[in-house]
Amino acid sequence: MYNINSLPVLLRNPRILIIGGGKVALQKISVLLQNNIDFYSIAENYCAELERLKFKRRIKTFAKEDADGFNIIIDATGNKEVNQLLKELKEERFFLLNTVDVPEECDFYFSSLLLYKNLKIAISSDGASPTLTQIVRDKIKNYLPARLEKLAEKKLNERNRGIVDIDSTKTEAERLFGKVFIVGCGIGGVELLTVKAYHILKEEIDVAVYDNLVSEEILSILPERVEKIYAGKSKGSHSMTQDEINDLLVKLAAEGKRVGRLKNGDPFIFGRGSEEALHLINNNIDVEIIPGISSATAAPLLAGIPPTARNFSSSVSIVTGHLKGGKFDYSWIDLLKRKNHTTIVLMGVTYADKIAAQARKMKIDDYTPVAIISNAGRVNQKVETGTVSELEKLAARAEQPSLIVFGEVVNLSRILPRFSVNEFVNQQF
């Protein structure tokens, strides 16, 4: 057993001698060069990689007098005779010795380093496992923000000018670490999350700001440490306005939190994900968008309705039933006249009477097939099919959330398989 009591310190302007010119010495010399540390090297010969590097060196066999003037010596030779000379020298005078790969003989250990200009992060295992420290270093690097280097340099320049503002530095640093993940949570089932979305929900976030239609099943996979904030909006009932949600996301990220903005379906398909992302970007908040399975494509599939199918539909439109402020949007109804075309309407069932009236006004064929799909992919999924002339009757039997599909492809629902809850089981990721 060797003594593992240690204290990580930073050494200023150390006088270092490295003995050895092989692969082991290469690793240590590379670290010193990367940190702009002045040192001297002695070796009987140097490997090709070291030959290409510029540093002070001498080709010779190590002798005791070569250590004069150095307070740190690194033995990277693996040579027992050199090791013995250094042990004898330590009895004569003080210096710190690192015998590479022999931790019990080391006065100090090299750390795995992350460098951000003047900010240095060192990870050490007290010499027990350099591999472990390298892995931990790389994991930390993946977490740290890319702009950390600029902030560290800025704070050094401020200190050199006599400026030390603790509150400002704290605010800037926390804001730098804050991030918002706008996560598409699909149509409700954990099985239909993307792997990336699942990983972020399970491992990456401190706070979840979630919408009305995000399922309890999705929320149940969040770790207990994750704070949950409801920001749902349904027709006639808003827990927060969009502006309040935008400001909340900025506030949380500015506090250094990693925020999951959980949205049903896909964030960029009538999900206001782009609005929120632009607001975050304009406030200098780091944001990442995670795609999700949209009900616009998943719901028809789960109802046995292919949005496109040869001989039935060669194109598809995805539209919304209402505009900002709840205003009814009828601009798309003319699409129902197109042959071999599918029209999928999100957020339109509550406007079924207006859609039907406008369809009659525009002389849409009464026999145009239509389907209303409710709770797609959930245990209570329901599919109502009929024609445009029956739209209001179908909508009266529908539940929320739901969408409408218009087009000849609806007829394929009589043949193609539909979602069955027995086909989906909870899976462990």
C-alpha positions, 0 to 999 in steps of 0.5 A: 500500500502506498500513501494516498493522502494528497493535495492538488496544487498549482505550481508557478514557474517550476524548474522541471527535468524530464529523464527519458525519451520514449512514449512515456516521456512523450505523454508528459512532455506533451502536457508540459508543452500544452501548458507552456511550462519551461522544462529540460530533458535528458535521454540517451535517445528520443522517439520519432514523435519527440524528435519533431517537437521543440524543447530543451534537450540533451542526448546523454546518460543521466548522472547525478549532477544533471539534476542540479538546479531542478526542483521537480524531476520526472523519471520516464525511463523505466530504468532501475539504475536511473531510479536508484540514482534518483533515490540516492540523490533524494537523500542528499537534497530536496526535490519532488520526484515522479517515477512514472507508473510507480505511484508508491514512489511518487511525491506528486502525480500528474492530473488529467487536465482540461484547459480553458485559457487561464482556467484549468481543471485537474482530475486525479486518482492519486496515481491509481488509474490514469485511464479513469481520470481521462474518462472522467475528464472527457465526460466533464468536457462534454458537459462544460460550455464551449464559451467557458474559455472566453469567460475565463479570459475575460475575467483574467483581463478584468482582474489585470485592470483591477476589476473584481466583481463577484456578483457579475462573475456569478451571474455570467458563469451561471448563465453560461452553464444554463441551457434549454432543451426543447424536447419533442415528446411524441404522441404520449408513449415512452416507447415512441420517444427518440433515444436522444429525447429519452436520454435528455429526460433521464440524465440531462435536465434539472427542470421540466417545463411541460405542456398540457398534452405531455403524458403522465407516462412521459413525466413518470420517467423523469428522475425525482430530482427534476423540478416539474413546472406545468405550463399547459395551454388548452382551449380557453384555459392557459396556465401561462401565456406564451410570453410568460413561458418564454421569460420563464425559460430565460430565467431558469437558464440564466440561473444555470439550470438545464431546462427541458421544455417538454412539448407534445409531438414535434416542437416545430410542427405547430408547437411554437418551438421556433418562437421559444428557440428564437426568444432564447437565442435573442437572450443569449441562452444556449438552446438545443432542439430535439425532434419528436414524432408528430401526431400529424404523421403518427396518428394516421399511421396508428389508425391504419391511414397512410398519408401517402399511398400510390393510387390514392395520394401523392402529396400531403398537407399539414395544416392547423384549424386555428390561428393566433388568438383562436381565430378560425383558419379556413385558408386551407379548405380549398385543398380538399378539392385536390385529387390524390391529396391528403389533408391533415388538420391539427387543432381543428376538431373544435371548429368542425362546424365552421369547417363543415360550413366552409366546405359546403360554401366552397362546394367540397364533395360531400363524399370526401372521406374523413377520419377523426383520430383521438388519443393516438397511440394511447390505450383509449385511442379512437377512430371515427370515419365517414365523409365530409357531410358527416364531419360535425357528427363525427366530431361530436363523438371525438375526444381530445387530443384529436386530429382530422384526416381528409382524403381517399387514403382514409378508406385504407383504414378498413384494411390496414392494421391499426394500433392495438395497446397489446402491441406496445409494452413498457420497455426498459432502455 
